[in-house]
Amino acid sequence: MSQSIAVGAVQPDGNVVHKRSGAKVSIKKDGTQVVHRLEEQGLVAEYPVAYTVGAGAVGYSYLVRDGPYLFQSPISYYTQTKSYDLTPGYETERLLDFTHPIPEGCLFCHTGSTNLIRGTTNGYGEPAFTPISCERCHGLSERHLTKPEPGSIVNPAKLAERARASVCEQCHLEGETRVLHPGKTWTDFQAGLELESTFTTYLRNASVSDTSLRAVSQSEQLAQSKCARSSQGKLWCGTCHNPHEEAEDRPKQIRSICLSCHASLFESAKHQPAAECISCHMPRLRPTNVAHSAITDHRIPRVKAEQQQENTSEQPGEDWRLHAWRPPAGSLAQRDLGVAYYELGVVEHNSKEVLEAYELLSHLTVSERSKDPETLADLGSILLQEKQSDLALRLFAEAIALEPNNARLAYSHALALEQKGDLPAAIKELKRSIQLDPAIPKPYLRLAQIYDHLGQRALRAQILADYLKIAPMNLEFRGGSVTVTP
């Protein structure tokens, strides 16, 4: 775990071609640095790798830096095939670029703490983070360092079942999306707490299957296994995984753990004696969201995958619906679910999910919404799509009163003002959004579009040039073919 992020890169040279755009990416060592060079439509963007993300079991992704801002490289290295290919999330891009921002939530599972510049999405001070330490699994260490005695630090094995599971699930339960509670940050979670004290994880209705297997789904899979369900909480991650050391003979270690419950299978001749259990009962499977990789099947199937009958328990047509891994308390269950539907609906352009988000969030009480800027902003954005600019303006104004320095809120407020026809106010609010977080491209693009509509070409060119001062390698802005949608 302490090796899940590192400065620089050590992987070999390589090349990747993006078929959709024709972009070519080369990975080469230049002195003490590894450089990712992207050539596309006659333009070149070149960045040294600032950080390598991943411990290498599946592969490595890379972060580059523009000033204080961190972005993800479009190229990743896949250990199991010893090859480079597109980073997950970049497959559908029309053009390749180093434009995917790295917010704090992206670093949560790979770092001990982050040095996020508050008010920005992906701006970090120096150092940008600290590596994972003992505190990730054992909680804050001050009391233990002062007086090291039993009980002065968290021992995950001695926690109640949900808190114990949360220690592992904080990084090994990805789900479809995770939603922070109002006013919470990722670092509010500490070992010893339940995850749902800080955020809620949401999954699709369909169970984990070979056709919906995600790379980070170990907790979901284990929960489906008959072994875990029959153990009444005794079988958990720590039963088979020692985070402090690896066994010299891993298959032998797992076999002994299996036989602690299943020794009678051999004695009664119900099962032929076997040297190991993993190859049949925890085979390697290919996840659907990460290429060139295979992960261990934690469902612990009784028979091999090709012998299993199809799971017919799923409800046709309802696979898009979400459910909480564990629901939070009180009205947060409705609020978090609504936010989850909105986030996924926007990313996936799924109108059913956006409508579900509106149904859930709009039925919260006024008092529940009035102190929650994210809920107000999501409702405002949905109403804006429906051309309800007056209602959207009111909700954005309420949200801004709670978080006046939020760049996203300023941008959304500007869109509502533009829809209302108040261009001077919209321009002012877009400029305020840029001032709050200069690395977000959308306000620049929207301003450029307004200036273009007004025939103010010089101002359009100036605003695009302003963004290039922040991200001088951005290919879309340099190419001059920028477009934006709300």
N, C-alpha and C positions, 0 to 999 in steps of 0.2 A: 504493500500500500504506500509506503514511503517513496517508492520509485514510480509513482503514477504521474509525475510531471518532472521535467528536467530542463535545465537551461541548454539551448542549442540543440543540435541533432548529431547523431553518429551513424545514420543509415547510409547505404551506398548511393552512388550516382544513379540516375535513371531518367526516363522520359515518358510522358503521357500525352496522348492526343484526345481532345474532346470532340467526338464525332459530330455533335450537333452544331457547334460553332466553328470547328476547324482549328480551335486554339491549341497551341503546343506549349507544354510545360516541361522544362528541364530542371533537374535537381542535381546540383553540382557543388562539390566542396571548393571553397575559395579561401585559401589560407586556413584560418582556424574556424571559419564559418561555413555553414551549408546554406546555399542560396537557391530560392525558388524563382525561376524566371519564366514569365508567361508572355507569349507572343500571340497577338490576335488582331486581325484587321489592320495590319501595318503598325500597331502600337506594341510597346513593350512595358511590362510592369515587373519589377524585380525587388525581392525582399529577402534579407537574411532571416533565417529561422530564429525567432526569439526563444520559443519554448517548444519542447516535444511533450505531447500529452499521451499517456498510456504506459502501462507496464510491459507491453509487448506480447501478452498472451494471444491477443487477436491482432494487434497492430499498433501503429502510432499515427496520431494526427499532429498538426503543427500550427502554432500561433505565430503571427507576425505582428510587428508593432509600427504604428504611425504616430510618432510623438508619444503621448500617454495612452493612445487607444490601441486595444488588442482586437485583431481580426483573425479568423480561421483561414488557413490556406485551403485552396480547393483540392489539394492533393494529399493523400494519405498513403502510408506504407503498410502492407498487409503481410504479417510475419509468416503465416502458414503457407503462403504461395511465394514469399520473398519477391513481391512485386509492388509497384505503385499503381494506384488508380484513383478515381474521384473520391473525395471525402463524402460520406453520407450527408444528404441534404443539398448537394450541388448537382445531382443527376439531372434534374429538370430545368436547370438554368439555361436561358437563351444564350447568354454570354458568360464566360468564366471571368471571375475577378476575385480579388481578396476583399470581399465586401460583407461577409457574414460576421456581425459583431459578436463579441464574447462577453455576455453579461455575467453578473456574479453567480447566477444559478448554474451556468455552464462549468464554473470552476469549483463548485461546491464539493463534488465527489473526488476531485483530484488534488485539492489543496487543504492545508490546515486552517488558514485564514486568508482573506484577501484585503488588499489596500485600495478598494474602490473609491474613486473620487465621487463623493455624494452629489447627486443631481445629474450624473452622467450615466449612460447605459453601459459603456465599455471603456471608460477612462480609469487608469490605475496609476497610483504613485509608485515610487521606488522604495523597497522592492514591491513588485506587483502582488506577491503572495508569500506565504510561508508553506513549507512542505507539510504533509500529513505527519503527525506525531502521535505519541501515546494517547494524547487527549481525545483523539477522534473516537476511540472505543472506550476509554476509561474516564472521560470527563475531565473537568478542570483539576489541575494538579497542585494548586497553591497549598491546600490543606495537607495533602500527602507529603509535599516537600518539607513543610514545616514540622509535621509530626507523622512520620510514616508508620502507620499501625493499621491493623485490619479495620476496614470500614471507612478509611480516610480517602479512598478512591473507589470508583465504580468497578465492580467485577461483573461483567455482563452475564456470566453463567449463573449468578445468584439473583438476578433481577426477576421480577414478575414476567410472565410469558410475553406480553405485548411490548414491554420496555426492552426486554432481552432481544426480541426479534427486530426492534427498531434500530438497534446498534448496527445490524447488518443491512437492514432495508434502506437505511439512509443513502446507501450507494448502490445496492444490488436489487432495488425495486424501482425500475424506471417508469413503468406504466405508459399510458398514452400522454399524460401530462400531469404536472404537479402544480398545485395552487397554494400560494402562501396565504395565511390568514391575514386579516386587516392589521396593518401596523407591524407585521413581523418581517424579519429578514432571515436569510438562510442560516446565518450564524447563530440565530437564537436557539436552534436545536443543539442540545448537548446530550451526550450519553447518559442514560439513566431516566430520560424523559421518553414519552411516547411520541412518535412522529407527528401524530395528529394534534399535539400541543402547538405545532408550528406550521405545518402544511398538510394537505390532503393529496393522496395519490389516486388517480383515476385510471380505470381499465375499461376496455370494451366489454360488452356483455358476453361475447364469444369467449370460450375458454382457450387457454394456450394450446395450439395444435401445430402440427408440422407446417401448416400453411399460414400461420400467423405468429411464428416464433420470432421474438425479438432477441437481440444480442444480450440485453440486460434484463432477463426475466427469470433469474434463478429462484427468487422468492416465490413468484407466481407458480412456477413449475412444482417446487417442493410442496406447496400447499395443496396441489392436486394429487400428489402421490398418496397411494394407499398406506404406505409406510408411515408417513407423517400424520395422516388422519387417524390412524389406528393407535398411534403412540401416545395420544392425549397430551401432546406438548413436550414429550420427552425428546423426540427427534427434532433437532434444530440445526442451524448451520454449524455451530460449534461441535456437534457430534462428530462430524467428519473433517472439519477444517480447523487446524491449529494456526492462527494468524502469526504466531511467533516463530514457527519453524516448519519446514516441509519434511515429511517422512522420507527415508532413503528408498523404501520400496512402497510406493503409493498404492498399487493394486493390492498388495498383501495387507496393508493397513485397512483399506476399505473392506476387504474380505472378512477380516476379523470383526469389524464393526457389524457387518451384515449377519455374521454367524452368532453374534450375541443375542439375536432374536430368532434366527432361522436355522439354528444347528439341527433341529429335528428333521429338516427336509432331507438332509443327507442320511441321517440315521434310519429314517423310515423308507428310504429308497424312493421317495417321491421326486427326488432330483438327483441327477448324476453328480458325483463329486467333481468339483471345478477348482482350478487353481486361482481363479479370480472371478469377480462378479460384474465388473464394470462393462466389459465389451457387450454383454447382452442386456444388462439392466440399466446402464447409464451410458448409452452409445453417444457418439458425436453426431450432432445435427447441424445443418446449415441454417442460420437465422435469415429471416426475410428482409431485414433492414440494414444489414452490413454484408458487403460482398467479400468473396475470397476468405471466408472464415468458417469455423465450426465451433460449436459450444457443447458442453456436456448436458445431456438430458437429465434434469433434476426431477422429472416426473417419476423416475424409477419404474418404468413399465415392467409388468410381470412377464410379458412376451415381447418379442422383437417387433419393431414398428411395422414390418411388412405383414405380420400376423394379426395386428390389431384390427378390430372392426371399426368402421367409421363412427365417430361420436354423433349421435342423432339428437342430442339434448338441446342443441342450439335452436333458437327460434328464428326461422327465416325472416329476413327483412328487418330484424331488430339488432343486427350486429353493430350498428353505429352508436347505439346507446351506451352510456357510461354508467359505471357504478364505482363507488369508493372502495378502495382496498379495505379500509376501516373508516367509517364515517366519523367526522368530528362531532363535537357536542352541540346541542341546541340548534339555533337558526343558521349556524355556520354550515351545516350539511346542505341546506338549500342554496345558500350564498355561494359556497365553493363550487358546487355542481354547476350553477349557472355560469360562473366565471370560466370553468373548465370548458363548457360547451361553447362559450363565446370565443375563447382562445383557439380551440380546434376548428371551429366553424370558419374563422377568418383565414387561418392557414390553409385549410382544405377547400375553401370556397364552397362550403356546404350550408345551404340555406336552411335545411332542417335543423342543424345544430344551432345556428344563430337564432332561429325562431324559438327553439327550446330554451336557449339562454334568456331570451326576453320573457318568456312565460315564468321562469323561475325568479329572475331578478326583479321583475316588475311587481311580483306578489310579495316581496319582502315588505315589512312595515316601513313607514316613513322614518321612524327612529332608527331602524336597522340600516337603512340606506344613507341617512343623513351624515353619518360619521365615517363613511367608507368611500373614498374617492375612486377606487377601482370600479366598484359597482356603479357609481354614478357615471363614470366615463364609458363603461361598456353599454349601459342603457342609452346614453347620449349618442354613441356611435351607431347603435342600431337604429335609433330614431332619425339620425342624419341620413342613413341609407334610404329611409322611407320618406325623405323630403320633409320631415317634421322639424324644420329648423328652429322654430320658436321654443319647442319643448327641449330640443337638444341644447340650445344656448343656455337655457335655465339650468339644466343638469351639469353642463360643463362649468358654468359659473360657480355652482355649489362645490364642485370638485376642486376647482382652482382656489376657492376660499380656504379649503382644507390643506391643499398642497400647492402653494403659489409658485414654487420653483420647479415644478414638474414639466419638463419639455414636451412630453407626450400630450399632456392636457392642453398646453398652449397651442400645439399644432392642431389638435382636434377642435379646439375653440375657434381657431382661425378658419377651418373648413366650414364650420357652422356659420360664421360671419360672412364668408364668401357666398355660401348658398343663400343667405338672407339678402345678399346684394350690397353689403357694406364692405366694399373693397379696401378703402383706407384703413378701417379697423382690422380687416383680415391681414393686410400687409404688415401692420404694426405688430400683430400677435405672432405672425410667422417670424418676424425679426427677433421677437422676444424668445421664441422657441430656439432659434439658432444661438442666441446669446447664452441660453441656459445649458444647452448641450450641442456644441458646434460639430460634433462628429456624425449626427443623424442627417442623412442626405435628403429625406423627404421634404422638410421645410424649404430648402434651397430649390428643389425641383418645382415645388408648388409656386414659390415666388417667381421663378423663371417662367412658368406657364402664365401667371397673371401678367407679368411684364410683357410677354409675347402677345397676349390678348389685347393689351393696351397699346401695342405698337412701340413700346419703349425698349428697343433692341439693345441699347447701350447698357441699361440697367439689367437686362437679362444676362448679357455677357458678363457683367460685373459680379452678379450673384453666383454664377457658375465658377468664375475665377476665385471667388471667396472660398468655395468649398475645396477647390484644389490646393488652397493654402493649408488646409487641414489634412487632406488625403491626396497628395500630389501625384500618386500613381494610379488613381481611379481611372479605369479605361473608358467607362461610359461617359464621364464628364469630359475627359480629354478628347473623345471622339466627336463630341458635340451632338450626339443623337439621343439626348436625354428625354425621357417621358416619365409621367407620373400619373397614378390613379389614386383617389382618396383612400 
